[in-house]
Amino acid sequence: MSKGLLIVLSGPSGVGKGTVCSALRGKMDNLVYSVSATTRVPRLGEENGVNYFFKSHDEFNHMMANDQLLEYAEYVGNYYGTPRDFVEETLQSGKDIILEIEVQGALKVKEKFPEGIFIFLLPPSLDELKDRICGRGTESQATIDHRLSVAVDEISLVGHYDYAVVNDQIDAACKRIESIVIAEHCKVRG
């Protein structure tokens, strides 16, 4: 049995990572979603163990101290991290796993798993990104301004990724990512 692919999808907040990941899971049978741990408060409709593993700051600190996270990062006052065991077990089972994480976390994963497939999801424009963040209706103006400032910095790091995909339309973005995964499975590795 061949090992699965580690696919890392990241990009600025509001670019549609969650929406694209959800659509990909409906299209790709061999794709497992890596649920991240976070100290962020759940948004309306989010479920523990499905969208995130919601942790207290003390619980998250325990995970960091005991090397139970593949990566972790602080973003806009909260911690996010990828539970190590789940990722490694999924890859060994031959299934592909997709990590939907922020840019800081993706760059840390790249240090540990350079053989991963790193895909940067871009917005069609910064104006569109602002509309998406504002459209959530969950963010204060100060948070929106901060997220946009961080987004500009994150977009400048696209050169650290293997692929860049513009999320102009969900289905089109998914087809591009599916094509990347198919190509990577066909790649001759030396």
FIKOLRO-711918 format. One record per atom (N, C-alpha, C): atom name; z negated, y, x. Coordinates in steps of 0.001 Angstrom, whole numbers, plus 500000, padded with zeros to 6 digits. Atoms other than C-alpha are relative to their C-alpha. Example, Ala and Ser with C-alpha at 12.3 -4.5 7.8 and 13.67 -1.06 7.14 Angstrom:
2
@vexgu->N	w->500000	v->498810	u->500890
@vexgu->CA	w->492200	v->495500	u->512300
@vexgu->C	w->500000	v->501200	u->500900
@vexgu->N	w->500060	v->498810	u->499180
@vexgu->CA	w->492860	v->498940	u->513670
@vexgu->C	w->499270	v->501090	u->499230
REM end
This chain:
190
@vexgu->N	w->500000	v->498819	u->500836
@vexgu->CA	w->500000	v->500000	u->500000
@vexgu->C	w->500000	v->501246	u->500883
@vexgu->N	w->499947	v->498790	u->499196
@vexgu->CA	w->500949	v->503388	u->501385
@vexgu->C	w->498968	v->501004	u->499501
@vexgu->N	w->500998	v->498985	u->500287
@vexgu->CA	w->498468	v->506220	u->501517
@vexgu->C	w->500630	v->501094	u->499142
@vexgu->N	w->499519	v->498908	u->500830
@vexgu->CA	w->498792	v->508999	u->498946
@vexgu->C	w->500154	v->501284	u->500801
@vexgu->N	w->499819	v->498687	u->499393
@vexgu->CA	w->499740	v->512578	u->499713
@vexgu->C	w->498911	v->500951	u->499539
@vexgu->N	w->500901	v->498915	u->500328
@vexgu->CA	w->497238	v->515399	u->499861
@vexgu->C	w->500858	v->501240	u->499772
@vexgu->N	w->499206	v->498823	u->500362
@vexgu->CA	w->498894	v->518310	u->498040
@vexgu->C	w->499023	v->501127	u->499722
@vexgu->N	w->500892	v->498853	u->500167
@vexgu->CA	w->497175	v->521675	u->498316
@vexgu->C	w->500803	v->501134	u->499375
@vexgu->N	w->499356	v->498900	u->500703
@vexgu->CA	w->498223	v->524320	u->495786
@vexgu->C	w->499035	v->501168	u->499981
@vexgu->N	w->500868	v->498828	u->500032
@vexgu->CA	w->496809	v->527760	u->496329
@vexgu->C	w->500838	v->501251	u->499856
@vexgu->N	w->499375	v->498707	u->500217
@vexgu->CA	w->497593	v->531389	u->495828
@vexgu->C	w->498959	v->500930	u->499435
@vexgu->N	w->500993	v->499030	u->500472
@vexgu->CA	w->495925	v->534517	u->494541
@vexgu->C	w->499465	v->499677	u->498617
@vexgu->N	w->500613	v->500146	u->501319
@vexgu->CA	w->493596	v->534549	u->491550
@vexgu->C	w->500929	v->500588	u->498944
@vexgu->N	w->499164	v->499512	u->501090
@vexgu->CA	w->495555	v->534879	u->488312
@vexgu->C	w->501453	v->499612	u->500096
@vexgu->N	w->498594	v->500359	u->499813
@vexgu->CA	w->498808	v->533431	u->489673
@vexgu->C	w->500433	v->498848	u->499094
@vexgu->N	w->499666	v->501102	u->500903
@vexgu->CA	w->498605	v->530437	u->487333
@vexgu->C	w->499824	v->498631	u->500604
@vexgu->N	w->500218	v->501297	u->499353
@vexgu->CA	w->497354	v->527660	u->489598
@vexgu->C	w->499527	v->498950	u->498999
@vexgu->N	w->500540	v->500946	u->500967
@vexgu->CA	w->495381	v->526013	u->486795
@vexgu->C	w->501035	v->499557	u->498988
@vexgu->N	w->498963	v->500315	u->500980
@vexgu->CA	w->498252	v->526186	u->484329
@vexgu->C	w->501060	v->499093	u->500605
@vexgu->N	w->498990	v->500813	u->499324
@vexgu->CA	w->500747	v->524764	u->486830
@vexgu->C	w->499437	v->498604	u->500289
@vexgu->N	w->500612	v->501306	u->499721
@vexgu->CA	w->498327	v->521978	u->487892
@vexgu->C	w->499903	v->499166	u->498734
@vexgu->N	w->500112	v->500719	u->501268
@vexgu->CA	w->497718	v->521032	u->484274
@vexgu->C	w->501361	v->499457	u->499568
@vexgu->N	w->498652	v->500436	u->500371
@vexgu->CA	w->501466	v->520862	u->483586
@vexgu->C	w->500485	v->498884	u->500926
@vexgu->N	w->499587	v->501041	u->499042
@vexgu->CA	w->502084	v->518805	u->486751
@vexgu->C	w->499341	v->498667	u->499681
@vexgu->N	w->500707	v->501241	u->500315
@vexgu->CA	w->499437	v->516256	u->485748
@vexgu->C	w->500635	v->499302	u->498804
@vexgu->N	w->499322	v->500588	u->501141
@vexgu->CA	w->501340	v->515732	u->482499
@vexgu->C	w->501357	v->499421	u->500347
@vexgu->N	w->498659	v->500426	u->499605
@vexgu->CA	w->504599	v->515115	u->484382
@vexgu->C	w->500003	v->498931	u->501092
@vexgu->N	w->500014	v->500868	u->498825
@vexgu->CA	w->503545	v->513118	u->487468
@vexgu->C	w->498900	v->498946	u->499848
@vexgu->N	w->500943	v->501086	u->500273
@vexgu->CA	w->501908	v->509732	u->486824
@vexgu->C	w->499063	v->499682	u->501166
@vexgu->N	w->500772	v->500398	u->498826
@vexgu->CA	w->500668	v->509183	u->490391
@vexgu->C	w->499129	v->501138	u->500534
@vexgu->N	w->500697	v->498809	u->499520
@vexgu->CA	w->498973	v->512599	u->490647
@vexgu->C	w->498597	v->500088	u->499397
@vexgu->N	w->501392	v->499855	u->500400
@vexgu->CA	w->495187	v->512927	u->490520
@vexgu->C	w->499559	v->501418	u->500323
@vexgu->N	w->500513	v->498650	u->499808
@vexgu->CA	w->493533	v->516304	u->490109
@vexgu->C	w->498633	v->499929	u->500664
@vexgu->N	w->501291	v->499935	u->499332
@vexgu->CA	w->490703	v->517051	u->492511
@vexgu->C	w->499161	v->501079	u->499326
@vexgu->N	w->500894	v->499060	u->500669
@vexgu->CA	w->487893	v->518645	u->490538
@vexgu->C	w->499098	v->500633	u->501052
@vexgu->N	w->500816	v->499265	u->499040
@vexgu->CA	w->486176	v->521337	u->492600
@vexgu->C	w->498595	v->500225	u->499466
@vexgu->N	w->501351	v->499576	u->500356
@vexgu->CA	w->482500	v->522179	u->492624
@vexgu->C	w->499945	v->501520	u->500114
@vexgu->N	w->500136	v->498552	u->499940
@vexgu->CA	w->481525	v->525797	u->491942
@vexgu->C	w->498642	v->500454	u->499496
@vexgu->N	w->501205	v->499363	u->500521
@vexgu->CA	w->478553	v->528057	u->491387
@vexgu->C	w->500358	v->501013	u->498909
@vexgu->N	w->499556	v->499063	u->501034
@vexgu->CA	w->480639	v->530160	u->488971
@vexgu->C	w->499539	v->499529	u->498629
@vexgu->N	w->500381	v->500308	u->501382
@vexgu->CA	w->479507	v->530337	u->485344
@vexgu->C	w->501242	v->499511	u->499260
@vexgu->N	w->498824	v->500497	u->500738
@vexgu->CA	w->481802	v->528292	u->483050
@vexgu->C	w->500586	v->501058	u->499071
@vexgu->N	w->499312	v->499155	u->500980
@vexgu->CA	w->484404	v->530241	u->481094
@vexgu->C	w->500053	v->499234	u->498683
@vexgu->N	w->499928	v->500597	u->501327
@vexgu->CA	w->484794	v->529583	u->477385
@vexgu->C	w->500965	v->498819	u->500003
@vexgu->N	w->499160	v->501193	u->500097
@vexgu->CA	w->486135	v->526060	u->476844
@vexgu->C	w->500001	v->499117	u->501228
@vexgu->N	w->500035	v->500830	u->498792
@vexgu->CA	w->485558	v->524802	u->480412
@vexgu->C	w->498888	v->498962	u->499889
@vexgu->N	w->500961	v->501095	u->500061
@vexgu->CA	w->483775	v->521469	u->480774
@vexgu->C	w->499614	v->499542	u->501399
@vexgu->N	w->500502	v->500523	u->498729
@vexgu->CA	w->481604	v->520187	u->483603
@vexgu->C	w->500627	v->498634	u->500272
@vexgu->N	w->499382	v->501266	u->499615
@vexgu->CA	w->483362	v->517373	u->485484
@vexgu->C	w->501465	v->499907	u->499628
@vexgu->N	w->498590	v->499976	u->500394
@vexgu->CA	w->486725	v->518243	u->483931
@vexgu->C	w->500696	v->501172	u->500699
@vexgu->N	w->499419	v->498818	u->499369
@vexgu->CA	w->487513	v->521809	u->485003
@vexgu->C	w->499388	v->500229	u->501383
@vexgu->N	w->500767	v->499850	u->498765
@vexgu->CA	w->484821	v->522066	u->487709
@vexgu->C	w->498755	v->499145	u->499863
@vexgu->N	w->501374	v->500479	u->500008
@vexgu->CA	w->481550	v->520484	u->488713
@vexgu->C	w->499164	v->501270	u->500159
@vexgu->N	w->500781	v->498765	u->499959
@vexgu->CA	w->479303	v->523439	u->487852
@vexgu->C	w->498643	v->499696	u->500625
@vexgu->N	w->501210	v->500247	u->499217
@vexgu->CA	w->476431	v->523594	u->490347
@vexgu->C	w->499179	v->501280	u->500113
@vexgu->N	w->500856	v->498860	u->499675
@vexgu->CA	w->473447	v->525843	u->490914
@vexgu->C	w->500216	v->500332	u->501481
@vexgu->N	w->499883	v->499649	u->498580
@vexgu->CA	w->473308	v->527683	u->494228
@vexgu->C	w->499224	v->499008	u->500868
@vexgu->N	w->500784	v->500982	u->499237
@vexgu->CA	w->470587	v->525254	u->495395
@vexgu->C	w->500748	v->498677	u->500144
@vexgu->N	w->499236	v->501256	u->499950
@vexgu->CA	w->472701	v->522204	u->494497
@vexgu->C	w->501185	v->500124	u->500956
@vexgu->N	w->498837	v->499800	u->499136
@vexgu->CA	w->475729	v->523663	u->496268
@vexgu->C	w->499567	v->500065	u->501465
@vexgu->N	w->500517	v->499931	u->498619
@vexgu->CA	w->473670	v->524486	u->499386
@vexgu->C	w->499676	v->498608	u->500530
@vexgu->N	w->500297	v->501376	u->499604
@vexgu->CA	w->472495	v->520847	u->499452
@vexgu->C	w->501301	v->499268	u->500378
@vexgu->N	w->498715	v->500646	u->499708
@vexgu->CA	w->476142	v->519660	u->499336
@vexgu->C	w->500563	v->500488	u->501341
@vexgu->N	w->499507	v->499445	u->498727
@vexgu->CA	w->477077	v->522004	u->502210
@vexgu->C	w->499214	v->499422	u->501176
@vexgu->N	w->500868	v->500457	u->498912
@vexgu->CA	w->474116	v->520932	u->504332
@vexgu->C	w->500200	v->498528	u->500316
@vexgu->N	w->499840	v->501439	u->499816
@vexgu->CA	w->474921	v->517231	u->503859
@vexgu->C	w->501463	v->499583	u->500171
@vexgu->N	w->498582	v->500268	u->499713
@vexgu->CA	w->478665	v->517469	u->504671
@vexgu->C	w->500681	v->499242	u->498855
@vexgu->N	w->499417	v->500649	u->501170
@vexgu->CA	w->479584	v->516427	u->501121
@vexgu->C	w->501212	v->500755	u->499465
@vexgu->N	w->498853	v->499201	u->500432
@vexgu->CA	w->482364	v->519029	u->500871
@vexgu->C	w->501072	v->499991	u->501075
@vexgu->N	w->498874	v->499949	u->499076
@vexgu->CA	w->485804	v->518851	u->502455
@vexgu->C	w->500211	v->501424	u->500483
@vexgu->N	w->499912	v->498577	u->499694
@vexgu->CA	w->485905	v->522632	u->502346
@vexgu->C	w->499161	v->500729	u->498981
@vexgu->N	w->500652	v->499131	u->500971
@vexgu->CA	w->484035	v->525424	u->500708
@vexgu->C	w->500226	v->501434	u->500418
@vexgu->N	w->499778	v->498587	u->499734
@vexgu->CA	w->484433	v->529148	u->500403
@vexgu->C	w->499253	v->500825	u->498971
@vexgu->N	w->500570	v->499034	u->500917
@vexgu->CA	w->482787	v->532143	u->498860
@vexgu->C	w->501149	v->500878	u->499513
@vexgu->N	w->498943	v->499159	u->500554
@vexgu->CA	w->485052	v->534068	u->496524
@vexgu->C	w->499426	v->500795	u->498836
@vexgu->N	w->500472	v->499082	u->501031
@vexgu->CA	w->484071	v->537096	u->494430
@vexgu->C	w->498567	v->499639	u->499557
@vexgu->N	w->501413	v->500216	u->500275
@vexgu->CA	w->480359	v->536246	u->494707
@vexgu->C	w->499600	v->498585	u->499612
@vexgu->N	w->500321	v->501387	u->500347
@vexgu->CA	w->480585	v->532509	u->493922
@vexgu->C	w->500565	v->499061	u->501060
@vexgu->N	w->499509	v->501031	u->499088
@vexgu->CA	w->481052	v->529348	u->495967
@vexgu->C	w->500884	v->499005	u->499262
@vexgu->N	w->499086	v->501024	u->500489
@vexgu->CA	w->483870	v->526852	u->495462
@vexgu->C	w->500139	v->498984	u->501122
@vexgu->N	w->499835	v->501005	u->498960
@vexgu->CA	w->484283	v->523544	u->497287
@vexgu->C	w->500590	v->498716	u->499459
@vexgu->N	w->499350	v->501258	u->500350
@vexgu->CA	w->486070	v->520212	u->497310
@vexgu->C	w->499137	v->498824	u->500434
@vexgu->N	w->500784	v->501187	u->499638
@vexgu->CA	w->483925	v->517050	u->497156
@vexgu->C	w->500820	v->499033	u->500865
@vexgu->N	w->499299	v->500790	u->498987
@vexgu->CA	w->484951	v->514993	u->500210
@vexgu->C	w->500325	v->498569	u->499568
@vexgu->N	w->499814	v->501422	u->500302
@vexgu->CA	w->484481	v->511412	u->498965
@vexgu->C	w->501125	v->499748	u->499000
@vexgu->N	w->498990	v->500211	u->501037
@vexgu->CA	w->486667	v->511740	u->495880
@vexgu->C	w->501412	v->500126	u->500577
@vexgu->N	w->498680	v->499799	u->499399
@vexgu->CA	w->489627	v->513064	u->497905
@vexgu->C	w->500378	v->498815	u->500882
@vexgu->N	w->499691	v->501079	u->499064
@vexgu->CA	w->489421	v->510396	u->500601
@vexgu->C	w->500238	v->498673	u->499286
@vexgu->N	w->499826	v->501250	u->500748
@vexgu->CA	w->489039	v->507525	u->498122
@vexgu->C	w->501331	v->499991	u->499240
@vexgu->N	w->498738	v->499910	u->500743
@vexgu->CA	w->492011	v->508739	u->496064
@vexgu->C	w->501191	v->499778	u->500925
@vexgu->N	w->498894	v->500175	u->499045
@vexgu->CA	w->494304	v->508961	u->499114
@vexgu->C	w->500113	v->498545	u->500444
@vexgu->N	w->499983	v->501393	u->499558
@vexgu->CA	w->493308	v->505472	u->500274
@vexgu->C	w->500506	v->499061	u->498910
@vexgu->N	w->499535	v->500838	u->501110
@vexgu->CA	w->494112	v->504083	u->496806
@vexgu->C	w->501513	v->500086	u->499796
@vexgu->N	w->498553	v->499857	u->500113
@vexgu->CA	w->497739	v->505206	u->497259
@vexgu->C	w->500443	v->501070	u->499016
@vexgu->N	w->499643	v->498936	u->500941
@vexgu->CA	w->497596	v->507990	u->494701
@vexgu->C	w->500056	v->501349	u->500716
@vexgu->N	w->499952	v->498626	u->499506
@vexgu->CA	w->498555	v->511587	u->495405
@vexgu->C	w->498864	v->500771	u->499355
@vexgu->N	w->501058	v->499152	u->500554
@vexgu->CA	w->495815	v->514156	u->494940
@vexgu->C	w->500366	v->501453	u->500219
@vexgu->N	w->499683	v->498581	u->499894
@vexgu->CA	w->496301	v->517822	u->494238
@vexgu->C	w->498718	v->500814	u->499970
@vexgu->N	w->501121	v->499073	u->499929
@vexgu->CA	w->493749	v->520426	u->495257
@vexgu->C	w->500503	v->501358	u->499549
@vexgu->N	w->499695	v->498661	u->500493
@vexgu->CA	w->493933	v->523665	u->493305
@vexgu->C	w->498874	v->500889	u->500507
@vexgu->N	w->501081	v->499250	u->499360
@vexgu->CA	w->491975	v->525980	u->495581
@vexgu->C	w->500471	v->501364	u->500467
@vexgu->N	w->499704	v->498661	u->499501
@vexgu->CA	w->491781	v->529535	u->496830
@vexgu->C	w->500501	v->499904	u->501441
@vexgu->N	w->499348	v->499957	u->498687
@vexgu->CA	w->493511	v->530565	u->500044
@vexgu->C	w->499026	v->499673	u->501131
@vexgu->N	w->500983	v->500287	u->498935
@vexgu->CA	w->490343	v->530511	u->502197
@vexgu->C	w->499776	v->498497	u->500149
@vexgu->N	w->500241	v->501440	u->499987
@vexgu->CA	w->489694	v->526895	u->501236
@vexgu->C	w->501190	v->499214	u->500482
@vexgu->N	w->498778	v->500694	u->499579
@vexgu->CA	w->493308	v->525839	u->501733
@vexgu->C	w->500155	v->500032	u->501519
@vexgu->N	w->499860	v->499889	u->498543
@vexgu->CA	w->493305	v->527117	u->505311
@vexgu->C	w->498970	v->499120	u->500719
@vexgu->N	w->501000	v->500908	u->499418
@vexgu->CA	w->490088	v->525154	u->506016
@vexgu->C	w->500460	v->498550	u->499884
@vexgu->N	w->499485	v->501356	u->500180
@vexgu->CA	w->491644	v->521984	u->504578
@vexgu->C	w->501107	v->499732	u->501019
@vexgu->N	w->498889	v->500172	u->499053
@vexgu->CA	w->494708	v->522539	u->506788
@vexgu->C	w->499486	v->499667	u->501402
@vexgu->N	w->500595	v->500317	u->498699
@vexgu->CA	w->492448	v->522444	u->509865
@vexgu->C	w->499621	v->498512	u->500083
@vexgu->N	w->500465	v->501388	u->500011
@vexgu->CA	w->491099	v->519011	u->508833
@vexgu->C	w->501096	v->499000	u->499641
@vexgu->N	w->498914	v->500866	u->500457
@vexgu->CA	w->494260	v->517558	u->507199
@vexgu->C	w->501345	v->500694	u->500192
@vexgu->N	w->498729	v->499298	u->499781
@vexgu->CA	w->497308	v->519147	u->508856
@vexgu->C	w->501199	v->499256	u->499408
@vexgu->N	w->498905	v->500773	u->500591
@vexgu->CA	w->499440	v->516318	u->507397
@vexgu->C	w->500133	v->500247	u->498493
@vexgu->N	w->499911	v->499672	u->501419
@vexgu->CA	w->498752	v->517649	u->503894
@vexgu->C	w->501236	v->500841	u->499702
@vexgu->N	w->498862	v->499201	u->500456
@vexgu->CA	w->501446	v->519391	u->501870
@vexgu->C	w->499406	v->501277	u->499415
@vexgu->N	w->500611	v->498732	u->500379
@vexgu->CA	w->500511	v->523065	u->501538
@vexgu->C	w->501020	v->500884	u->499292
@vexgu->N	w->499081	v->499242	u->500850
@vexgu->CA	w->502165	v->525005	u->498698
@vexgu->C	w->499302	v->501269	u->499534
@vexgu->N	w->500539	v->498702	u->500410
@vexgu->CA	w->501569	v->528707	u->498076
@vexgu->C	w->500709	v->500430	u->498725
@vexgu->N	w->499444	v->499569	u->501281
@vexgu->CA	w->502072	v->529784	u->494466
@vexgu->C	w->499970	v->501530	u->499951
@vexgu->N	w->499848	v->498545	u->500017
@vexgu->CA	w->503374	v->533347	u->494244
@vexgu->C	w->500244	v->500513	u->498587
@vexgu->N	w->499639	v->499386	u->501278
@vexgu->CA	w->503496	v->535684	u->491250
@vexgu->C	w->501400	v->500599	u->500126
@vexgu->N	w->498694	v->499344	u->499928
@vexgu->CA	w->506901	v->537139	u->490315
@vexgu->C	w->499893	v->501411	u->500587
@vexgu->N	w->500245	v->498658	u->499458
@vexgu->CA	w->505408	v->540558	u->491187
@vexgu->C	w->498506	v->500293	u->499902
@vexgu->N	w->501412	v->499620	u->500100
@vexgu->CA	w->502046	v->542270	u->491699
@vexgu->C	w->499677	v->500558	u->498618
@vexgu->N	w->500225	v->499505	u->501367
@vexgu->CA	w->502464	v->544009	u->488315
@vexgu->C	w->499770	v->498844	u->499034
@vexgu->N	w->500175	v->501176	u->500851
@vexgu->CA	w->502845	v->540606	u->486644
@vexgu->C	w->498635	v->499356	u->500257
@vexgu->N	w->501305	v->500564	u->499666
@vexgu->CA	w->499756	v->539351	u->488502
@vexgu->C	w->498891	v->500808	u->499319
@vexgu->N	w->501006	v->499146	u->500649
@vexgu->CA	w->497738	v->542332	u->487223
@vexgu->C	w->499964	v->499727	u->498498
@vexgu->N	w->499948	v->500295	u->501438
@vexgu->CA	w->498918	v->541636	u->483654
@vexgu->C	w->499317	v->498665	u->499684
@vexgu->N	w->500604	v->501320	u->500233
@vexgu->CA	w->497839	v->537980	u->483961
@vexgu->C	w->498478	v->500065	u->500114
@vexgu->N	w->501450	v->499890	u->499822
@vexgu->CA	w->494372	v->538868	u->485270
@vexgu->C	w->499389	v->500775	u->498829
@vexgu->N	w->500507	v->499200	u->501129
@vexgu->CA	w->493887	v->541528	u->482582
@vexgu->C	w->500081	v->499216	u->498694
@vexgu->N	w->499785	v->500771	u->501221
@vexgu->CA	w->495189	v->539133	u->479919
@vexgu->C	w->498915	v->498976	u->499723
@vexgu->N	w->501096	v->500944	u->500202
@vexgu->CA	w->492248	v->536787	u->480469
@vexgu->C	w->498933	v->500585	u->499073
@vexgu->N	w->501016	v->499342	u->500803
@vexgu->CA	w->489973	v->539362	u->478860
@vexgu->C	w->498580	v->499660	u->500403
@vexgu->N	w->501334	v->500429	u->499563
@vexgu->CA	w->487046	v->538009	u->480881
@vexgu->C	w->499500	v->500800	u->501195
@vexgu->N	w->500339	v->499315	u->498754
@vexgu->CA	w->487026	v->540391	u->483843
@vexgu->C	w->499750	v->501492	u->499765
@vexgu->N	w->500236	v->498553	u->500041
@vexgu->CA	w->485568	v->543895	u->484292
@vexgu->C	w->501091	v->500686	u->500820
@vexgu->N	w->498988	v->499258	u->499234
@vexgu->CA	w->487819	v->546626	u->485701
@vexgu->C	w->499729	v->499908	u->501495
@vexgu->N	w->500350	v->500104	u->498577
@vexgu->CA	w->485926	v->546483	u->489001
@vexgu->C	w->500430	v->498638	u->500561
@vexgu->N	w->499601	v->501339	u->499561
@vexgu->CA	w->486544	v->542721	u->489227
@vexgu->C	w->501517	v->499897	u->500093
@vexgu->N	w->498533	v->500006	u->499976
@vexgu->CA	w->490235	v->543170	u->488368
@vexgu->C	w->500512	v->500703	u->501250
@vexgu->N	w->499573	v->499249	u->498817
@vexgu->CA	w->490628	v->545810	u->491090
@vexgu->C	w->499736	v->499217	u->501281
@vexgu->N	w->500343	v->500789	u->498817
@vexgu->CA	w->488846	v->543591	u->493613
@vexgu->C	w->500947	v->498804	u->500150
@vexgu->N	w->499098	v->501164	u->499961
@vexgu->CA	w->490964	v->540532	u->492710
@vexgu->C	w->501401	v->500409	u->500474
@vexgu->N	w->498672	v->499546	u->499576
@vexgu->CA	w->494176	v->542536	u->493156
@vexgu->C	w->500023	v->500367	u->501475
@vexgu->N	w->500091	v->499661	u->498577
@vexgu->CA	w->493049	v->543853	u->496534
@vexgu->C	w->499992	v->498729	u->500850
@vexgu->N	w->500062	v->501281	u->499284
@vexgu->CA	w->492182	v->540317	u->497669
@vexgu->C	w->501364	v->499302	u->499941
@vexgu->N	w->498692	v->500649	u->500170
@vexgu->CA	w->495541	v->539058	u->496302
@vexgu->C	w->501013	v->500503	u->501020
@vexgu->N	w->499068	v->499438	u->499020
@vexgu->CA	w->497501	v->541407	u->498547
@vexgu->C	w->499725	v->499411	u->501388
@vexgu->N	w->500362	v->500601	u->498708
@vexgu->CA	w->495580	v->540122	u->501590
@vexgu->C	w->500414	v->498528	u->500058
@vexgu->N	w->499676	v->501431	u->500023
@vexgu->CA	w->496086	v->536490	u->500521
@vexgu->C	w->501504	v->499764	u->500092
@vexgu->N	w->498541	v->500165	u->499966
@vexgu->CA	w->499828	v->536880	u->499961
@vexgu->C	w->500530	v->500170	u->501423
@vexgu->N	w->499557	v->499808	u->498608
@vexgu->CA	w->500133	v->538053	u->503573
@vexgu->C	w->499828	v->498732	u->500838
@vexgu->N	w->500248	v->501250	u->499266
@vexgu->CA	w->498981	v->534532	u->504632
@vexgu->C	w->500977	v->498887	u->499640
@vexgu->N	w->499053	v->501017	u->500465
@vexgu->CA	w->501934	v->532711	u->503026
@vexgu->C	w->500646	v->499232	u->501162
@vexgu->N	w->499398	v->500637	u->498833
@vexgu->CA	w->503304	v->531913	u->506502
@vexgu->C	w->499229	v->498801	u->500529
@vexgu->N	w->500811	v->501151	u->499585
@vexgu->CA	w->500473	v->529379	u->507000
@vexgu->C	w->500271	v->498765	u->499146
@vexgu->N	w->499715	v->501079	u->500946
@vexgu->CA	w->501904	v->527188	u->504219
@vexgu->C	w->501340	v->499348	u->500321
@vexgu->N	w->498738	v->500714	u->499823
@vexgu->CA	w->504696	v->524605	u->504192
@vexgu->C	w->501059	v->500500	u->499029
@vexgu->N	w->499075	v->499601	u->501061
@vexgu->CA	w->506252	v->525874	u->500959
@vexgu->C	w->499436	v->501187	u->499229
@vexgu->N	w->500367	v->498915	u->500914
@vexgu->CA	w->506220	v->528967	u->498733
@vexgu->C	w->500796	v->499803	u->498718
@vexgu->N	w->499374	v->500197	u->501307
@vexgu->CA	w->506929	v->528597	u->495011
@vexgu->C	w->499604	v->501181	u->499118
@vexgu->N	w->500272	v->498892	u->500914
@vexgu->CA	w->507255	v->531563	u->492648
@vexgu->C	w->499722	v->499429	u->498611
@vexgu->N	w->500358	v->500439	u->501345
@vexgu->CA	w->505512	v->530965	u->489333
@vexgu->C	w->500541	v->501020	u->498989
@vexgu->N	w->499357	v->499099	u->500955
@vexgu->CA	w->508023	v->532868	u->487201
@vexgu->C	w->500014	v->499386	u->498612
@vexgu->N	w->500026	v->500751	u->501251
@vexgu->CA	w->508134	v->530177	u->484513
@vexgu->C	w->499362	v->498654	u->500335
@vexgu->N	w->500784	v->501202	u->499692
@vexgu->CA	w->505775	v->527176	u->484327
@vexgu->C	w->500894	v->498791	u->500281
@vexgu->N	w->499154	v->501191	u->499815
@vexgu->CA	w->508458	v->524486	u->483899
@vexgu->C	w->500816	v->500075	u->501285
@vexgu->N	w->499203	v->499843	u->498781
@vexgu->CA	w->510597	v->525884	u->486707
@vexgu->C	w->499133	v->499821	u->501246
@vexgu->N	w->500910	v->500153	u->498861
@vexgu->CA	w->507618	v->526120	u->489078
@vexgu->C	w->499624	v->498526	u->500182
@vexgu->N	w->500345	v->501431	u->499931
@vexgu->CA	w->506644	v->522523	u->488219
@vexgu->C	w->501158	v->499180	u->500576
@vexgu->N	w->498841	v->500739	u->499475
@vexgu->CA	w->510176	v->521244	u->488902
@vexgu->C	w->500140	v->500203	u->501503
@vexgu->N	w->499926	v->499739	u->498555
@vexgu->CA	w->510142	v->522923	u->492316
@vexgu->C	w->498939	v->499187	u->500740
@vexgu->N	w->501081	v->500745	u->499346
@vexgu->CA	w->506787	v->521337	u->493176
@vexgu->C	w->500266	v->498498	u->499942
@vexgu->N	w->499648	v->501421	u->500096
@vexgu->CA	w->507894	v->517910	u->491887
@vexgu->C	w->501053	v->499641	u->501048
@vexgu->N	w->498955	v->500237	u->498992
@vexgu->CA	w->510964	v->518182	u->494150
@vexgu->C	w->499407	v->499940	u->501403
@vexgu->N	w->500669	v->500004	u->498694
@vexgu->CA	w->508750	v->518979	u->497134
@vexgu->C	w->499283	v->498663	u->500215
@vexgu->N	w->500757	v->501249	u->499876
@vexgu->CA	w->506549	v->515930	u->496460
@vexgu->C	w->500943	v->498811	u->500189
@vexgu->N	w->499021	v->501080	u->499839
@vexgu->CA	w->509555	v->513619	u->496053
@vexgu->C	w->500563	v->500009	u->501416
@vexgu->N	w->499459	v->499893	u->498639
@vexgu->CA	w->511024	v->514910	u->499321
@vexgu->C	w->498979	v->499546	u->501045
@vexgu->N	w->501043	v->500381	u->499051
@vexgu->CA	w->507717	v->514445	u->501132
@vexgu->C	w->499772	v->498479	u->499996
@vexgu->N	w->500131	v->501466	u->500061
@vexgu->CA	w->507458	v->510834	u->499916
@vexgu->C	w->501172	v->499308	u->500699
@vexgu->N	w->498819	v->500579	u->499357
@vexgu->CA	w->510971	v->510211	u->501281
@vexgu->C	w->500084	v->500318	u->501489
@vexgu->N	w->499979	v->499538	u->498624
@vexgu->CA	w->510242	v->511887	u->504604
@vexgu->C	w->499669	v->498865	u->500975
@vexgu->N	w->500275	v->500969	u->498951
@vexgu->CA	w->510369	v->509707	u->507707
@vexgu->C	w->498951	v->500613	u->500923
@vexgu->N	w->501095	v->499469	u->499182
@vexgu->CA	w->507073	v->510240	u->509490
@vexgu->C	w->499950	v->499228	u->501330
@vexgu->N	w->499958	v->500627	u->498682
@vexgu->CA	w->506950	v->509598	u->513240
@vexgu->C	w->498703	v->499719	u->500616
REM end
